[in-house]
Amino acid sequence: MAKQRRRPVRRRDRKGAQTSSRRKPCPYCRDKIDQVDYKNISMLRRFISERGKIRSRRITGACRRHQSQVARAVKRARELALLPYVSDTGGGGGVGGGRGSFDRDR
């Protein structure tokens, strides 16, 4: 008879955080907004990080339907120059992390 291996039980590391397992409510569902408007820049800025990336559902708390609408609205707003593609901060990214320091003409 073959030996049966026991699988270790996987548990998420809480790292001392006292958070509830309850999800954040979707900001659009909470306000009963049906469609995401690409012209509402103040609302869209909540869904963009400091570097200009679209934040994930896990961070923003948006539902699946509204998160896809947010992504589409952010891309439309970027295309119409209502939102920037990247952040305006020109901070030098740390030790060796910047691509701009590399000289291509050598």
C-alpha positions as a Python dict, from the first residue, in 0.01 Angstrom:
ca = {
    (1, 'M'): (0, 0, 0),
    (2, 'A'): (131, 343, -96),
    (3, 'K'): (206, 605, 163),
    (4, 'Q'): (-28, 899, 175),
    (5, 'R'): (131, 1238, 209),
    (6, 'R'): (-26, 1495, 434),
    (7, 'R'): (-64, 1840, 284),
    (8, 'P'): (14, 2132, 512),
    (9, 'V'): (-279, 2356, 589),
    (10, 'R'): (-241, 2690, 413),
    (11, 'R'): (-321, 2995, 615),
    (12, 'R'): (-282, 3358, 523),
    (13, 'D'): (-30, 3554, 721),
    (14, 'R'): (-209, 3824, 916),
    (15, 'K'): (121, 3985, 1027),
    (16, 'G'): (-45, 4132, 1334),
    (17, 'A'): (-314, 4319, 1141),
    (18, 'Q'): (-654, 4325, 1306),
    (19, 'T'): (-868, 4353, 992),
    (20, 'S'): (-1206, 4206, 929),
    (21, 'S'): (-1263, 3976, 634),
    (22, 'R'): (-1541, 4200, 510),
    (23, 'R'): (-1488, 4360, 168),
    (24, 'K'): (-1510, 4732, 111),
    (25, 'P'): (-1834, 4836, -55),
    (26, 'C'): (-1808, 4944, -417),
    (27, 'P'): (-1815, 5326, -424),
    (28, 'Y'): (-2035, 5324, -734),
    (29, 'C'): (-2281, 5065, -603),
    (30, 'R'): (-2298, 5243, -267),
    (31, 'D'): (-2398, 5571, -438),
    (32, 'K'): (-2624, 5380, -682),
    (33, 'I'): (-2431, 5503, -989),
    (34, 'D'): (-2500, 5285, -1292),
    (35, 'Q'): (-2227, 5398, -1534),
    (36, 'V'): (-1878, 5533, -1468),
    (37, 'D'): (-1826, 5874, -1631),
    (38, 'Y'): (-1483, 5938, -1784),
    (39, 'K'): (-1534, 6315, -1739),
    (40, 'N'): (-1559, 6285, -1359),
    (41, 'I'): (-1186, 6325, -1295),
    (42, 'S'): (-1211, 6366, -918),
    (43, 'M'): (-1378, 6026, -883),
    (44, 'L'): (-1136, 5857, -1125),
    (45, 'R'): (-831, 5987, -936),
    (46, 'R'): (-924, 5757, -646),
    (47, 'F'): (-860, 5460, -873),
    (48, 'I'): (-514, 5571, -991),
    (49, 'S'): (-191, 5535, -794),
    (50, 'E'): (69, 5807, -747),
    (51, 'R'): (266, 5666, -1039),
    (52, 'G'): (-38, 5670, -1268),
    (53, 'K'): (-125, 5300, -1258),
    (54, 'I'): (-485, 5181, -1232),
    (55, 'R'): (-537, 5030, -888),
    (56, 'S'): (-675, 4679, -850),
    (57, 'R'): (-1018, 4577, -722),
    (58, 'R'): (-863, 4445, -403),
    (59, 'I'): (-730, 4791, -319),
    (60, 'T'): (-1020, 5007, -439),
    (61, 'G'): (-1306, 4780, -330),
    (62, 'A'): (-1490, 4821, -660),
    (63, 'C'): (-1708, 4540, -788),
    (64, 'R'): (-1612, 4351, -1104),
    (65, 'R'): (-1854, 4540, -1326),
    (66, 'H'): (-1755, 4886, -1210),
    (67, 'Q'): (-1382, 4806, -1204),
    (68, 'S'): (-1390, 4725, -1575),
    (69, 'Q'): (-1585, 5045, -1639),
    (70, 'V'): (-1330, 5241, -1434),
    (71, 'A'): (-1043, 5096, -1637),
    (72, 'R'): (-1217, 5189, -1961),
    (73, 'A'): (-1299, 5539, -1832),
    (74, 'V'): (-940, 5600, -1716),
    (75, 'K'): (-809, 5497, -2059),
    (76, 'R'): (-1057, 5728, -2231),
    (77, 'A'): (-968, 6017, -1999),
    (78, 'R'): (-599, 5960, -2069),
    (79, 'E'): (-663, 5960, -2443),
    (80, 'L'): (-845, 6294, -2417),
    (81, 'A'): (-568, 6437, -2195),
    (82, 'L'): (-797, 6468, -1892),
    (83, 'L'): (-568, 6237, -1692),
    (84, 'P'): (-190, 6192, -1727),
    (85, 'Y'): (-45, 5860, -1841),
    (86, 'V'): (234, 5885, -1582),
    (87, 'S'): (286, 6099, -1273),
    (88, 'D'): (447, 6440, -1299),
    (89, 'T'): (691, 6378, -1015),
    (90, 'G'): (1042, 6342, -1153),
    (91, 'G'): (1195, 6186, -844),
    (92, 'G'): (1504, 5978, -912),
    (93, 'G'): (1377, 5626, -825),
    (94, 'G'): (1661, 5532, -589),
    (95, 'V'): (1983, 5336, -640),
    (96, 'G'): (2016, 5205, -995),
    (97, 'G'): (1641, 5193, -1050),
    (98, 'G'): (1609, 5474, -1301),
    (99, 'R'): (1617, 5391, -1669),
    (100, 'G'): (1680, 5753, -1761),
    (101, 'S'): (2037, 5745, -1627),
    (102, 'F'): (2147, 5494, -1892),
    (103, 'D'): (2327, 5661, -2182),
    (104, 'R'): (2224, 5499, -2512),
    (105, 'D'): (2472, 5687, -2730),
    (106, 'R'): (2780, 5502, -2603),
}
